[in-house]
Amino acid sequence: MRNSNYLYLQFADRIEKQIKSGVLCVGDKLPSIREVVAETGYSMSTVSKAYYEVESRSLIESRPQSGYYVSNTSARIITEPSPSSPVLKCLNIDREDLIDQVYRNMTDKSITMLSLGFPSNELLPIAKLNKGIIQATRQLANSGTSYEEVQGNLNLRREIARWSFTWGGSLTENDIITTPGCTSAISHCLMTLTKPGDTIITESPAYFGILQLAKSLGLYIMELPTNMTTGIELDALKKALATKKVKLCLLMSNFSNPSGSMMPAEHKKEVVKLMEFYDIPLIEDDIHGDLYFGSSRPTNCKTYDESGIVLCCSSVSKTLAPGYRVGWVSPGKFKKQILRNKIYHTLSSPTITHEVVGDFLKNGRYENHLRKIRQILHQNCNNYINTVLESFPEGTKVSQPQGGFFLWIELDKSIDTATFYHLAMKHNISFAPGRIFSFQDQFSNCMRLSFGLPWTNELRHSIQTLGKLLKT
């Protein structure tokens, strides 16, 4: 699925493997670009881009008039956060007040928003989208003021179906229902497939918006043990499903919010098999799947779904236009029920913005944009990790996400990040305290940082300030 445009990423990955395996050590000089070109036959552009990519990962450094060397940061040992261990009971400790505090000032420009999980405007192709708005009003009937058909904008559905090949899907426009964002898609699925008093399974930690949505629908949430690298623990999932008390599962298989975990492909296959065996629906939130840092897009659970048991939800809110409210669900065998629920609760999606995004997906414009934003986010992620490790107290554990927006940080158990949040806000720095990502008494010593902001000296200073405050 990759073409020659990605040769530099494959070469960059090879260099990274050599560094992490010890073949290349700190201080070693890499061959010059001309030497690599002569040896491999790659173009000068490919090698230059590969070296730049590895440099953006903080693994090598350029020394003027000397060349590229393996950097000191490449040898830094990173301790990843501990797996979660929730009690297998459906609890509900109130988090609403803390969530309100964290998100009350989300538009305040004076605050460094390390708490928000979407890209900064500086990373978005706003000028091109503006042109798309003008074009859409010209080409749509009644300039886009009319309702769409209930299933959604045909142009958008067709392009989403074409895009599904990137994760191994083979969807058609008839397999997709559009919604005003990913949360709306998940909401339709939950309202359709559950009733108050039902029990659903999630990871732990889990996105607080999903937890609060499920609570508002009168559902019980069973949080399962989760590895911060590989996602939900399969043994725990098997045991929970065997109780036959679970109505459905709701998982984020790629670059989970907040942990950044990604389920290996084999785990995804196993999860789908379990869902099919127990005939339990899986709502999959794949909103971050396109924001990978490696050389290829990861599969999702829907990739391995042959029976229609997986309802895959996504959006462009994290990649292209948060305010456009463009989302969708591929509901599998539940299409008729989901479509009926949409009629009752939404009827029609926003006409103009859905047409604009459909057009943007055409002709490689979306992929070109993604290529740029992925590189920026990857570099941001490495800058965040390095600054946290340099500034935060000794013993701090940091996740190493392979995509997405989030760093999950585990501090000493003596630190309460909900209390620390108020101290940080006195310095105009906002982050997401770990406590809001669980209904249980967990993660009080954890925090989530979003690396969706452009990297600047001011941003580095804000992270360093957090470290100084934690040490006092």
Buried (B, 14 or more C-beta within 10 A) or exposed (E): EEEEEBBBBBBBBEBBEBBEEEEBEEEBEBBBBEEBBEEEEBEEEBBBBBBBBBBBBBBBBEEEEEBBBBBEBBBEEEEBBEBBBBEEEBBEEEBEEBBEBBBEBEEEEEBBBBBBBBBEEEBBBEEEBEEBBEEBBEEBEEEBEEEBEBBBBBBBBBBBBBBBEBBBBEBEBEBBBBBBBBBBBBBBBBBBBBEEEBBBBBBBBBBBBBBBBBBEBEBBBBBBBBBBBBBBBBEBBBEBBEEEEBBBBBBBBBBBBBBBBBBBBEBBBBBBEBBBEBEBBBBBBBBBBBBBBBBBBBBBBBBBBEEBBBBBBBBBBBBBBBEBBBBBBBBBEBBEBBBEBBEEEBEBBBBBBBBBBBBBBEEEBBEEBBEEBBBBBBBBBBBBBBBBBEBBEEEBBBBBBBBBBBBBBBBEEEBBBBEBBEEBBEEBBBBBBBBBBBBBEBBBBBBBBBBBBEBEEEBBBBBBBBBEBBEE
